[in-house]
């Protein structure tokens, strides 16, 4: 999976292996404390937020809990959130249930 506008300040992309995903969380953005989010970077939690200058107006977030540091938080426009969440969960489930998958399959982070 490729997350665009990830690294600060270069705005380059990050590749995340499905093998590194432990859990995919969907939540209400307004329920997160102010100290847990940022428009770009890491706040006071071990979650990196790729650049989204409209993040504070988003309704939902997707949190990819990773077995590497840090985890990755995503926010999307309302009309794309459910579709992207379903695509991520389906692709991750396909990876988890694929027989004979190598331990490090996928793109390098």
C-alpha angles and dihedrals in degrees: 000000000000121000111197125213090021109135121066127252098000095055091219124153129259125215116217121196117224085226088066095054113099099171139357113218126193118197149160108268094212089061092064116095117244090247092060100061142052136181087240129000135009127324122188094307129072092257124111115210116203116222115294113150090188094053096112089061096049120109100209141028135202117216119198107203104207134193086227128066124291119024118226126241121198134189125190139180112281093249092056102037100085093043094050092045091053092046091050094047093045093048092046092049090049089052093048094049097041109115117235096012113168114243092243100038117148135039122330118254 
